[in-house]
């Protein structure tokens, strides 16, 4: 399922227009992204938790030449599935 599939599911469940369903999905996604940008944790009951982790600077190797390359520290989004989601997928 992709974003369009989620929009269709919201539209079927709530009714209204497809545009309003798309706006609702966009609002949820934008809210999650803006919270993560601030460094906040986003927890959705029954689904899981989105968090931002700091990835330390490191030295990697260029696979073609084998020479070392410095990789800067960065922040990456992580998702931790809830027990409910894990049990549903089993």
Residue pairs with C-beta under 8 A, 6 or more apart in sequence:
1 9
3 25
3 29
6 25
7 18
7 21
7 22
7 25
8 18
8 21
10 21
10 24
10 25
11 17
11 18
11 21
14 20
14 21
14 24
31 42
32 42
32 50
35 41
35 42
35 50
36 42
36 50
36 51
36 52
36 77
39 52
41 49
41 50
41 51
42 49
42 50
42 51
43 49
43 50
44 50
44 82
45 82
45 84
46 82
46 84
46 85
47 81
47 82
47 84
47 85
48 79
48 80
48 81
48 82
48 85
49 79
49 80
49 82
50 77
50 78
50 79
51 77
51 78
51 79
51 80
52 75
52 76
52 77
52 78
53 75
53 76
53 77
53 78
54 73
54 74
54 75
55 73
55 74
55 75
55 76
56 73
57 70
57 71
57 72
57 73
58 70
58 71
59 68
59 69
59 70
59 71
60 68
60 69
60 70
60 71
61 67
61 68
61 69
62 68
62 69
